[in-house]
Amino acid sequence: MAVMGQNLALNIARKGFPVAVFNRTAAKTQEFFETRVKGESIYPAYDLREFVFSLERPRKILLMVKAGEAVDEFLNALFPLLDEGDLVIDGGNSFFRDTDRRIAEAERRGLLYLGMGISGGEHGALHGPSLMPGGHREGYALVQDILEKAAAQVEDGPCCTYLGPGSCGHFVKMVHNGIEYAFMGAIAEVYDLLRKIFGLRAPEIARIFAHWNTLPHLNSYLVDITARVLAYEDPETKTPLVDLILDAAEQKGTGKWTSQVALDLGIPTPTITQSVVARSLSSFKNERLQIASRFSISQKTLPWSEEVPLFLSDALYLAELAAFSEGFHLLQEASRVFAYHLNLPEIARIWKGGCILKALLLGRIQSALTLHDAPLLFATEEFRSEVQEKLPALRKVCALSAEHGIPVPVLSAALAYLDAWRSEKLPANLIQAQRDYFGAHTYRRIDREGTFHTEWEVTAG
Ligand SMILES: NC(=O)c1ccc[n+]([C@@H]2O[C@H](COP(=O)([O-])OP(=O)(O)OC[C@H]3O[C@@H](n4cnc5c(N)ncnc54)[C@H](OP(=O)(O)O)[C@@H]3O)[C@@H](O)[C@H]2O)c1
């Protein structure tokens, strides 16, 4: 009965399904019931046993508790009260490996289990989120009608679909969050350039983002809320609230997990990873203040021109596309390695509504994934010529940032990512030679088959 649990209970009840609710701290259930329940079929329970026995069988229980140990603690209390065939859904941001472990435990007890990613924040939970369930298919069949009615609706169906077996629902949500980190990071960097290089104030930047949100390639939930945030004035101080917020980003782990798993699976996701790194670095606020005082930084502003928002918006768009490409590439590999059998176009489809990643671009991503079956979206027919045309803008933005000493790790990572994939030749030949020099790691040659080792000192000497 924290914010997500309350809103989902109201949403589901408003779709005509009676709901019983329970929270570890009973006072929160009571407060919810007294302040927010207005005639919906919601029944409070103040004891876990009472809650479980009030449910129709097979029971369908949705957990919205803090991810991590709390989920295990709660499951340890819940599982013994359940009967064979009952279903437990974990709707929190659980780490996918924990979900695999919990699924195995549920199976041992004859229970059904779904790990379900939920996107859309508290607003989505109440009005229609994007739901990413994975796990026991028979479990999904028990709640399909409820979930698909509670989810956001787009032109081609509800933003909810059974994604596959095991922990894939939580895996997909984790990658969703990784992409979200990268897009947010790129937006923040563009904002930083607008204020530092071009001397714009928050309300002026708000108008630029609001305009960008009307463009088909940038229209998205995140660009929209950025415009709203930048336009918001602190009622007390009458200054833009964003200017009063400490520049130290926090994180709960899903972006970091995405990068860690991508490294484990050998899939390059630099744009996502740099957004995690950028958040970590920002959190060293005191250290940054001390270090900044030791260096003189002259920040010159440049005159505004009509061209500025054009190349900045193109750069932002390419960073977004790079992040989606990295995310879908990772999903494709995870699907192979973990036998998730993911349907990538369906994932793009269920992100089109009720989701933090909601963007018009997702319609094109969905069709690119359907037509080309290639997760490296930027290289598909759908996007290739546009990428070619917009790359100079991203290059210009990164060069300008470098000249002005403004860090743009996410935009720079996106540029390097796109440039690296487009390179016929990379300097990895030299790396292979170095590896062979000090560790006899061997190398392959371009002019003949086989694996080779060289006694480099002897040859050189
Ligand atoms: N907030 C969002 O926008 C959002 C969006 C998508 C997904 N999620 C995920 O959804 C889940 C819920 O998020 P939230 O923001 O609503 O709440 P939260 O702050 O992550 O979790 C609070 C809830 O967890 C319960 N809890 C904590 N430790 C517990 C334990 N040991 N045993 C039983 N219950 C325990 C709390 O009960 P008490 O009241 O008794 O402390 C409370 O109901 C999280 O996994 C979160 O990552 C959140």
The ligand as a Gaussian input file, in Angstrom:
#p B3LYP/6-31G(d) Opt

LIG

0 1
 N        7.401000       4.491000      -7.537000
 C        7.394000       4.241000      -8.831000
 O        7.203000       5.136000      -9.676000
 C        7.619000       2.846000      -9.333000
 C        7.431000       2.558000     -10.699000
 C        7.585000       1.260000     -11.154000
 C        7.933000       0.257000     -10.260000
 N        8.134000       0.554000      -8.952000
 C        8.485000      -0.557000      -8.044000
 O        7.303000      -0.944000      -7.365000
 C        7.616000      -1.384000      -6.036000
 C        6.827000      -0.536000      -5.056000
 O        7.216000       0.799000      -5.228000
 P        6.649000       2.024000      -4.344000
 O        7.403000       3.234000      -4.813000
 O        5.179000       2.036000      -4.387000
 O        7.060000       1.631000      -2.857000
 P        8.469000       1.328000      -2.141000
 O        8.866000       2.523000      -1.365000
 O        9.469000       0.781000      -3.101000
 O        8.041000       0.140000      -1.128000
 C        7.234000       0.404000      -0.028000
 C        6.331000      -0.785000       0.261000
 O        7.098000      -1.949000       0.565000
 C        6.654000      -2.459000       1.816000
 N        7.724000      -3.168000       2.514000
 C        8.993000      -2.739000       2.699000
 N        9.702000      -3.664000       3.374000
 C        8.840000      -4.692000       3.627000
 C        8.972000      -5.951000       4.275000
 N       10.145000      -6.337000       4.794000
 N        7.889000      -6.758000       4.337000
 C        6.716000      -6.370000       3.809000
 N        6.531000      -5.193000       3.161000
 C        7.583000      -4.372000       3.074000
 C        6.215000      -1.234000       2.559000
 O        5.410000      -1.599000       3.656000
 P        5.338000      -0.664000       4.966000
 O        4.326000       0.377000       4.660000
 O        4.938000      -1.593000       6.033000
 O        6.731000      -0.081000       5.183000
 C        5.454000      -0.514000       1.473000
 O        4.194000      -1.078000       1.252000
 C        9.149000      -1.236000      -5.909000
 O        9.772000      -2.440000      -6.243000
 C        9.488000      -0.199000      -6.955000
 O       10.819000      -0.311000      -7.405000
 C        7.961000       1.811000      -8.462000

